[in-house]
Structure formats: structure tokens, C-alpha cells
Amino acid sequence: MELSGILLLIVALVVVGYLIKWLFLGAAILFAWACESGFIGAAAYFACWFFLFPIMLVGCIIVGMVSA
């Protein structure tokens, strides 16, 4: 493997690490916000993850990025 390939792999791993960190942080924040409405909020949160997966994925990353 060339040096440029190794550097590209390291940069990609760092970016993926930040995205995963922001994803879990955003998911926790949105879950806490949904649970303020009780069981209905938590049920709606999980239903959104099931039916709106790509939107929730992007939304959680954005919320995690803004709040970090």
C-alpha cells in the first residue's frame, strides 16, 4: 500500500469515528427529548427509527454535531 493510501485510510477512519460519535450523541439527545412526552414519545421515537431510518440517521448526526 502506498503512503497516500494509508493516509487516506487514516483520514477516513477519523471521519467515520466522528460521525459515529455524533450519531450516538444525537440519538441520546433526541431520545431524552422524546421521553419528555412519556411512553407515546418513546414509542414515536422508535417508530421513526423503524420507518424513517435514513432521515433519523441524518437528523441524529446533525443534532449530535450541533450539540457537541
Phi, psi and omega per residue, in radians:
M1 nan 2.399 3.139
E2 -1.314 2.883 3.124
L3 -1.121 -0.668 3.140
S4 -1.150 -0.603 3.093
G5 -1.161 -0.698 3.121
I6 -1.167 -0.745 3.116
L7 -1.124 -0.699 3.097
L8 -1.105 -0.698 3.099
L9 -1.114 -0.726 3.131
I10 -1.135 -0.761 3.120
V11 -1.110 -0.733 3.129
A12 -1.101 -0.709 3.124
L13 -1.152 -0.660 3.110
V14 -1.150 -0.771 3.133
V15 -1.105 -0.769 3.119
V16 -1.113 -0.661 3.094
G17 -1.065 -0.788 3.093
Y18 -1.118 -0.713 3.134
L19 -1.093 -0.714 3.120
I20 -1.183 -0.693 3.103
K21 -1.075 -0.820 3.138
W22 -1.148 -0.592 3.123
L23 -1.098 -0.866 -3.116
F24 -1.203 -0.645 3.095
L25 -1.127 -0.808 3.119
G26 -1.131 -0.679 3.116
A27 -1.120 -0.702 3.117
A28 -1.162 -0.709 3.135
I29 -1.146 -0.792 3.137
L30 -1.174 -0.593 3.097
F31 -1.167 -0.728 3.107
A32 -1.109 -0.684 3.116
W33 -1.168 -0.682 3.126
A34 -1.204 -0.612 -3.112
C35 -1.255 -0.244 3.058
E36 -1.128 -0.383 3.104
S37 -1.581 0.050 3.109
G38 1.528 -2.652 -3.066
F39 -1.112 -0.663 -3.117
I40 -1.093 -0.721 3.111
G41 -1.120 -0.757 3.127
A42 -1.157 -0.697 3.109
A43 -1.138 -0.714 3.104
A44 -1.139 -0.654 3.118
Y45 -1.057 -0.858 -3.134
F46 -1.212 -0.577 3.070
A47 -1.134 -0.679 3.092
C48 -1.133 -0.668 3.090
W49 -1.117 -0.610 -3.109
F50 -1.335 -0.806 -3.023
F51 -1.604 -0.446 -3.074
L52 -2.141 0.787 -2.997
F53 -0.939 -0.898 -3.096
P54 -1.113 -0.636 3.141
I55 -1.198 -0.739 3.111
M56 -1.147 -0.645 3.126
L57 -1.070 -0.872 -3.137
V58 -1.174 -0.731 -3.137
G59 -1.078 -0.741 3.134
C60 -1.167 -0.661 3.105
I61 -1.141 -0.723 3.132
I62 -1.143 -0.786 3.133
V63 -1.111 -0.746 3.126
G64 -1.136 -0.647 3.136
M65 -1.203 -0.705 -3.123
V66 -1.228 -0.654 -3.059
S67 -1.483 -0.230 -3.089
A68 -1.328 nan nan
